[in-house]
Amino acid sequence: MTLSFSSSTALITGASSGLGAEFARVLAGRGADLVLVARRRERMDALADAVRRAHGVHVRVHTADLSDPSSWDGVKAYTDAEGLSISTLINNAGFATYGPLVEARARRTDDQVQVNVAALTALTRLYLPDLVARGGGALVNVASTAAFQPVPSMAVYGATKAYVKSFTAALAWETRGSGLRVTALCPGATKTEFFDVVGTEDAKVGNYETPEQVVATAMRALDSRRTPPVVVSGANNRLGAFVGRLAPLRLSLPLTASLMGR
Ligand SMILES: NC(=O)c1ccc[n+]([C@@H]2O[C@H](COP(=O)([O-])OP(=O)(O)OC[C@H]3O[C@@H](n4cnc5c(N)ncnc54)[C@H](OP(=O)(O)O)[C@@H]3O)[C@@H](O)[C@H]2O)c1
């Protein structure tokens, strides 16, 4: 069954590039009005224009730095002021840093936890009552294959994504029967601006998927009669996640460290 999003509004964080921009195009193609959230306003304005022209939906743009806790209530205040009822939330904003923690810049590390974990949690908490009351929509929290085992050289990033996976799977259970579809999307390496932000491709494992492939995986999960609480994109990534989940730490730590180029 292809889920329709017409007469509904989807809020997408990290909508200025990569997976978030692709979610915007796909959901608009299925009839959703959109609220785009990120820091880079011009990028989102350009995407909003393109999506309006292509699909005739309403698109609003809200600029927010999600590393700042005051922005979380700010997002909700914005959608309330616009009179919007959000029935689909795509918590996609996120980034990673690379290298041993002992050499890390404290601020970037702390911001990573704020954006990948705290903002995602706060926005989920703020919108979940609406999502459940409306039913029929979706909550997609973007995790990663990094969620399936500790990741030396990306210790904070891997831990944030393990949180996202665990948090989302628990919510899938808590909201069962409400009509809301809940999934933690776990991409592997994907051709976006992600590795530009990381600053190196040393952390890349396996071949790139495209944002189109990853978002198609998410949409298939949402369309299925039983949306899986966790979905991994790509056959090789599914195999890697399976191994990561089962392997004892004495094997998975050195293996992951060597895959991370260290
Ligand atoms: N690409 C991969 O290989 C890969 C693999 C697994 C998981 N993921 C996950 O996929 C999600 C999307 O990443 P992507 O691959 O599409 O990378 P991307 O192209 O770099 O996009 C990241 C998005 O997050 C937003 N963002 C970052 N920091 C923010 C902040 N402080 N406040 C608000 N928005 C912020 C960025 O917007 P602004 O810079 O405009 O704020 C951008 O729109 C992330 O959660 C990432 O961890 C990616």
The ligand as a Tripos MOL2 file, in Angstrom:
@<TRIPOS>MOLECULE
LIG
   48    52     1     0     0
SMALL
NO_CHARGES

@<TRIPOS>ATOM
      1 N1         25.4070   10.4590    4.7750 N.am      1 LIG1
      2 C1         25.7170    9.3910    5.4910 C.2       1 LIG1
      3 O1         26.6700    8.6470    5.1690 O.2       1 LIG1
      4 C2         24.8860    9.0370    6.7000 C.ar      1 LIG1
      5 C3         24.9470    7.7110    7.1920 C.ar      1 LIG1
      6 C4         24.1840    7.3640    8.2860 C.ar      1 LIG1
      7 C5         23.3650    8.3140    8.8830 C.ar      1 LIG1
      8 N2         23.3190    9.5940    8.3970 N.ar      1 LIG1
      9 C6         22.4600   10.5500    9.0770 C.3       1 LIG1
     10 O2         21.5770   11.1190    8.1440 O.3       1 LIG1
     11 C7         21.1310   12.3880    8.6280 C.3       1 LIG1
     12 C8         21.1860   13.3950    7.4960 C.3       1 LIG1
     13 O3         22.5330   13.5940    7.1200 O.3       1 LIG1
     14 P1         22.9630   13.7480    5.5900 P.3       1 LIG1
     15 O4         23.6950   12.5160    5.2180 O.co2     1 LIG1
     16 O5         21.8260   14.1760    4.7570 O.co2     1 LIG1
     17 O6         24.0840   14.8890    5.7400 O.3       1 LIG1
     18 P2         24.0590   16.4240    5.3230 P.3       1 LIG1
     19 O7         23.8740   16.5450    3.8440 O.co2     1 LIG1
     20 O8         25.3020   16.9980    5.9280 O.co2     1 LIG1
     21 O9         22.7620   17.0050    6.0340 O.3       1 LIG1
     22 C9         22.7270   17.2450    7.4310 C.3       1 LIG1
     23 C10        21.5540   18.1520    7.7260 C.3       1 LIG1
     24 O10        21.5330   18.3830    9.1570 O.3       1 LIG1
     25 C11        21.3990   19.7740    9.3720 C.3       1 LIG1
     26 N3         22.0310   20.2010   10.6100 N.ar      1 LIG1
     27 C12        23.2990   19.9410   11.0450 C.ar      1 LIG1
     28 N4         23.5500   20.6140   12.1800 N.ar      1 LIG1
     29 C13        22.4270   21.3390   12.4700 C.ar      1 LIG1
     30 C14        22.0790   22.2520   13.4900 C.ar      1 LIG1
     31 N5         22.9540   22.6080   14.4500 N.pl3     1 LIG1
     32 N6         20.8390   22.7930   13.4790 N.ar      1 LIG1
     33 C15        19.9570   22.4830   12.5050 C.ar      1 LIG1
     34 N7         20.2350   21.6220   11.4940 N.ar      1 LIG1
     35 C16        21.4680   21.0590   11.4770 C.ar      1 LIG1
     36 C17        22.0850   20.4330    8.1740 C.3       1 LIG1
     37 O11        21.5330   21.7340    7.9600 O.3       1 LIG1
     38 P3         22.3030   23.1480    8.1780 P.3       1 LIG1
     39 O12        23.7730   22.8790    8.0170 O.co2     1 LIG1
     40 O13        21.7130   24.0260    7.1250 O.co2     1 LIG1
     41 O14        21.8970   23.5390    9.5480 O.co2     1 LIG1
     42 C18        21.6820   19.4970    7.0450 C.3       1 LIG1
     43 O15        20.4420   19.8720    6.5080 O.3       1 LIG1
     44 C19        22.0310   12.7210    9.8240 C.3       1 LIG1
     45 O16        21.3230   12.4890   11.0220 O.3       1 LIG1
     46 C20        23.1850   11.7440    9.6940 C.3       1 LIG1
     47 O17        23.7650   11.4320   10.9250 O.3       1 LIG1
     48 C21        24.0510    9.9630    7.3190 C.ar      1 LIG1
@<TRIPOS>BOND
     1     1     2 1
     2     2     3 2
     3     2     4 1
     4     4     5 ar
     5     4    48 ar
     6     5     6 ar
     7     6     7 ar
     8     7     8 ar
     9     8     9 1
    10     8    48 ar
    11     9    10 1
    12     9    46 1
    13    10    11 1
    14    11    12 1
    15    11    44 1
    16    12    13 1
    17    13    14 1
    18    14    15 2
    19    14    16 1
    20    14    17 1
    21    17    18 1
    22    18    19 2
    23    18    20 1
    24    18    21 1
    25    21    22 1
    26    22    23 1
    27    23    24 1
    28    23    42 1
    29    24    25 1
    30    25    26 1
    31    25    36 1
    32    26    27 ar
    33    26    35 ar
    34    27    28 ar
    35    28    29 ar
    36    29    30 ar
    37    29    35 ar
    38    30    31 1
    39    30    32 ar
    40    32    33 ar
    41    33    34 ar
    42    34    35 ar
    43    36    37 1
    44    36    42 1
    45    37    38 1
    46    38    39 2
    47    38    40 1
    48    38    41 1
    49    42    43 1
    50    44    45 1
    51    44    46 1
    52    46    47 1
@<TRIPOS>SUBSTRUCTURE
     1 LIG1         1 GROUP 0 **** ****
